[in-house]
Amino acid sequence: MSRKEKIQRAAQRTAGEAREAAKRQRDSERLARERRNFATTAHRHCSVCWTPIPLDEEPPICSDAECAEKQQKRESSRKRLTVMLYLFPGIAILLVMLQVLGASG
């Protein structure tokens, strides 16, 4: 392979790389423009199925009955766990206090 052919091949490879880089740049600029032009209204998502709902929706669930049922189960489970997290350590402290008071008296 002559020097001329090597230079020609290298030039073609470089030109191809430059075309690819320019194409990637144009595509990324186009995507950035599309993202800037894409506007949505302010919203939040259902905590069960993640469908968009209005911001003022309380509790944060959609109007689906299944979602309401699942949210109710989650809420009752959370409340039960909160009670247990305070009640069981309280009982343990009470038992320790009774043992300490019983041993000294």
ZASE-503079 format. One line per field, with one value per residue: residue number from 1; residue in three letters; x, y, z of N, C-alpha, C, O in turn. Coordinates in pm, whole numbers. Example, Ala and Ser with C-alpha at 12.3 -4.5 7.8 and 13.67 -1.06 7.14 Angstrom:
// residues 2
resi: 1:2 .
resn: Ala:Ser .
neast: 1319:1285 .
nnorth: -569:-225 .
nup: 780:708 .
caeast: 1230:1367 .
canorth: -450:-106 .
caup: 780:714 .
ceast: 1320:1290 .
cnorth: -330:3 .
cup: 780:787 .
oeast: 1424:1341 .
onorth: -332:114 .
oup: 846:804 .
***
This chain:
// residues 105
resi: 1:2:3:4:5:6:7:8:9:10:11:12:13:14:15:16:17:18:19:20:21:22:23:24:25:26:27:28:29:30:31:32:33:34:35:36:37:38:39:40:41:42:43:44:45:46:47:48:49:50:51:52:53:54:55:56:57:58:59:60:61:62:63:64:65:66:67:68:69:70:71:72:73:74:75:76:77:78:79:80:81:82:83:84:85:86:87:88:89:90:91:92:93:94:95:96:97:98:99:100:101:102:103:104:105 .
resn: Met:Ser:Arg:Lys:Glu:Lys:Ile:Gln:Arg:Ala:Ala:Gln:Arg:Thr:Ala:Gly:Glu:Ala:Arg:Glu:Ala:Ala:Lys:Arg:Gln:Arg:Asp:Ser:Glu:Arg:Leu:Ala:Arg:Glu:Arg:Arg:Asn:Phe:Ala:Thr:Thr:Ala:His:Arg:His:Cys:Ser:Val:Cys:Trp:Thr:Pro:Ile:Pro:Leu:Asp:Glu:Glu:Pro:Pro:Ile:Cys:Ser:Asp:Ala:Glu:Cys:Ala:Glu:Lys:Gln:Gln:Lys:Arg:Glu:Ser:Ser:Arg:Lys:Arg:Leu:Thr:Val:Met:Leu:Tyr:Leu:Phe:Pro:Gly:Ile:Ala:Ile:Leu:Leu:Val:Met:Leu:Gln:Val:Leu:Gly:Ala:Ser:Gly .
neast: 86:62:197:29:-221:-256:-277:-507:-698:-690:-784:-1043:-1148:-1129:-1300:-1542:-1571:-1597:-1839:-2012:-1984:-2088:-2350:-2437:-2420:-2614:-2842:-2852:-2891:-3139:-3300:-3274:-3402:-3661:-3723:-3724:-3941:-4148:-4411:-4569:-4855:-4861:-4844:-4903:-4831:-5020:-4989:-5001:-5047:-4913:-5023:-5083:-5213:-5415:-5255:-5376:-5499:-5594:-5611:-5300:-5399:-5540:-5868:-5939:-6084:-5938:-5689:-5757:-5830:-5586:-5429:-5559:-5508:-5228:-5202:-5327:-5157:-4921:-4990:-5031:-4772:-4638:-4753:-4665:-4388:-4356:-4488:-4377:-4097:-4157:-4289:-4079:-3899:-4055:-4069:-3799:-3767:-3944:-3811:-3575:-3674:-3798:-3585:-3441:-3607 .
nnorth: -114:211:530:737:609:531:780:873:686:733:996:958:802:983:1183:1043:996:1260:1329:1156:1256:1515:1450:1327:1549:1721:1565:1555:1826:1866:1698:1832:2073:1977:1886:2125:2252:2090:2097:2042:2028:2115:1844:1551:1208:907:720:449:335:510:688:1008:1265:1540:1817:1892:1669:1463:1186:1098:945:789:782:518:221:0:112:279:90:-50:159:211:-28:-12:217:141:-66:78:239:43:-61:163:187:-54:-11:178:62:-199:-152:9:-171:-348:-181:-127:-385:-426:-221:-309:-542:-434:-275:-472:-633:-470:-423 .
nup: 0:-90:18:-49:-68:198:323:199:286:562:563:466:675:887:792:793:1069:1152:1031:1169:1432:1397:1331:1569:1735:1618:1659:1940:1998:1877:2035:2278:2218:2174:2432:2575:2458:2533:2741:3050:3261:3608:3825:4029:4121:4144:4438:4426:4161:3999:3810:3656:3864:3993:4168:4413:4512:4774:4979:4810:4568:4275:4118:4108:4236:4325:4381:4593:4785:4819:4918:5158:5297:5316:5474:5715:5790:5827:6043:6240:6261:6360:6615:6728:6726:6928:7146:7211:7286:7508:7681:7727:7865:8090:8206:8271:8457:8659:8740:8841:9049:9203:9281:9452:9665 .
caeast: 0:147:174:-87:-341:-268:-327:-645:-779:-697:-869:-1180:-1188:-1148:-1422:-1655:-1584:-1648:-1981:-2083:-1986:-2181:-2484:-2469:-2441:-2744:-2946:-2864:-2951:-3280:-3366:-3278:-3508:-3790:-3747:-3758:-4073:-4247:-4458:-4678:-4914:-4813:-4922:-4833:-4865:-5087:-4887:-5017:-5029:-4829:-5087:-5086:-5333:-5397:-5172:-5452:-5562:-5551:-5478:-5246:-5435:-5634:-6007:-5958:-6122:-5826:-5587:-5808:-5823:-5445:-5383:-5618:-5431:-5095:-5216:-5353:-5034:-4825:-5034:-5006:-4628:-4602:-4795:-4575:-4255:-4357:-4542:-4286:-3987:-4215:-4313:-3947:-3847:-4136:-4026:-3669:-3789:-4004:-3706:-3482:-3743:-3825:-3459:-3392:-3704 .
canorth: 0:330:636:813:533:538:913:881:606:805:1112:909:760:1105:1248:964:1024:1397:1325:1093:1350:1622:1392:1312:1684:1768:1488:1597:1960:1849:1644:1938:2166:1912:1883:2260:2286:2000:2154:1969:2099:2067:1730:1451:1074:817:647:306:295:613:768:1150:1317:1683:1847:1906:1540:1414:1128:1099:827:818:749:374:157:-86:199:323:-25:-75:270:190:-136:41:313:69:-137:178:279:-70:-66:275:152:-158:45:246:-22:-307:-101:55:-290:-399:-90:-150:-512:-403:-138:-396:-631:-354:-238:-594:-683:-380:-409 .
caup: 0:-102:115:-95:-31:343:356:150:377:689:540:458:809:965:742:843:1211:1166:996:1280:1544:1363:1338:1711:1788:1569:1725:2080:1998:1844:2154:2379:2176:2198:2576:2618:2407:2592:2867:3114:3374:3736:3870:4109:4074:4236:4512:4403:4021:3937:3705:3694:3932:4027:4285:4536:4545:4904:4973:4674:4489:4167:4150:4093:4363:4367:4440:4723:4875:4851:5001:5290:5360:5348:5583:5841:5823:5876:6178:6328:6281:6447:6750:6776:6748:7057:7252:7251:7370:7635:7764:7768:7968:8208:8267:8332:8577:8761:8792:8921:9171:9279:9337:9557:9773 .
ceast: 92:110:49:-217:-365:-328:-472:-740:-798:-790:-1016:-1233:-1216:-1275:-1546:-1679:-1640:-1796:-2063:-2093:-2084:-2325:-2527:-2499:-2577:-2858:-2963:-2925:-3100:-3358:-3377:-3387:-3645:-3823:-3787:-3899:-4183:-4287:-4573:-4733:-4859:-4904:-4838:-4880:-4931:-4980:-4897:-4982:-4949:-4891:-5091:-5220:-5310:-5317:-5251:-5521:-5506:-5647:-5429:-5272:-5535:-5774:-6037:-5985:-6009:-5718:-5630:-5797:-5678:-5390:-5436:-5542:-5293:-5101:-5240:-5229:-4930:-4861:-5005:-4857:-4581:-4637:-4699:-4435:-4246:-4397:-4441:-4165:-4038:-4238:-4180:-3888:-3924:-4094:-3890:-3684:-3848:-3900:-3610:-3546:-3770:-3700:-3411:-3485:-3719 .
cnorth: 123:434:717:743:538:673:927:804:678:926:1069:867:883:1178:1175:989:1164:1403:1264:1187:1463:1573:1376:1448:1738:1697:1532:1737:1953:1796:1750:2039:2106:1910:2021:2297:2202:2055:2070:2054:2039:1955:1647:1316:994:734:496:270:397:684:914:1189:1464:1701:1847:1777:1488:1307:1115:970:868:771:600:310:67:-5:246:211:-52:35:254:81:-88:133:242:-10:-42:220:168:-81:45:245:47:-104:122:154:-127:-257:-50:-61:-344:-311:-109:-278:-497:-322:-222:-488:-556:-317:-360:-648:-598:-377:-527 .
cup: 0:2:79:-54:119:385:315:243:511:676:533:596:896:922:792:991:1235:1134:1110:1401:1519:1374:1484:1773:1746:1640:1870:2090:1969:1965:2263:2345:2205:2347:2628:2576:2470:2728:2921:3226:3503:3786:3966:4061:4185:4307:4492:4258:3940:3819:3749:3756:3965:4156:4416:4580:4677:4951:4829:4596:4382:4207:4137:4229:4415:4436:4578:4826:4917:4942:5143:5365:5402:5469:5716:5884:5882:6018:6278:6361:6374:6591:6807:6806:6879:7172:7301:7328:7505:7730:7815:7878:8099:8279:8335:8459:8690:8822:8882:9054:9260:9346:9453:9678:9853 .
oeast: 186:5:-26:-312:-479:-416:-552:-848:-908:-866:-1102:-1348:-1315:-1348:-1645:-1794:-1721:-1871:-2170:-2198:-2157:-2412:-2641:-2591:-2649:-2958:-3076:-3002:-3179:-3467:-3479:-3458:-3734:-3939:-3873:-3970:-4301:-4206:-4664:-4666:-4815:-5026:-4718:-4961:-4901:-4890:-4809:-4898:-4921:-4819:-5103:-5326:-5195:-5311:-5198:-5596:-5385:-5765:-5510:-5179:-5604:-5795:-6152:-5918:-5988:-5663:-5549:-5760:-5650:-5313:-5363:-5514:-5247:-5014:-5180:-5201:-4858:-4773:-4961:-4820:-4494:-4558:-4657:-4371:-4138:-4344:-4423:-4131:-3969:-4208:-4168:-3831:-3864:-4084:-3869:-3619:-3808:-3901:-3570:-3483:-3765:-3707:-3347:-3443:-3798 .
onorth: 134:426:759:808:547:679:985:852:681:956:1137:895:887:1230:1238:1003:1185:1473:1315:1195:1504:1645:1407:1462:1795:1759:1546:1763:2027:1843:1758:2086:2175:1929:2032:2366:2239:2059:2031:2143:1924:1969:1669:1308:1012:681:422:184:373:737:941:1151:1508:1612:1807:1778:1470:1340:1119:897:968:727:560:341:59:-47:251:235:-73:6:281:96:-119:128:277:-18:-78:235:195:-106:23:274:58:-147:131:166:-141:-316:-65:-49:-382:-363:-108:-278:-550:-352:-206:-511:-606:-327:-348:-702:-649:-332:-528 .
oup: 79:65:167:-10:164:471:388:274:566:768:589:630:969:1006:829:1034:1326:1201:1144:1465:1610:1421:1519:1854:1828:1678:1918:2182:2029:1994:2333:2435:2253:2385:2715:2649:2462:2820:2847:3279:3505:3788:3982:3968:4303:4241:4537:4234:3822:3735:3868:3707:3965:4240:4520:4678:4692:4962:4736:4563:4395:4320:4154:4327:4536:4538:4670:4941:5035:5034:5239:5484:5511:5557:5817:6003:5975:6103:6390:6476:6459:6681:6923:6901:6937:7283:7422:7430:7606:7849:7931:7974:8206:8401:8444:8559:8805:8943:8987:9159:9383:9456:9544:9785:9947 .
***
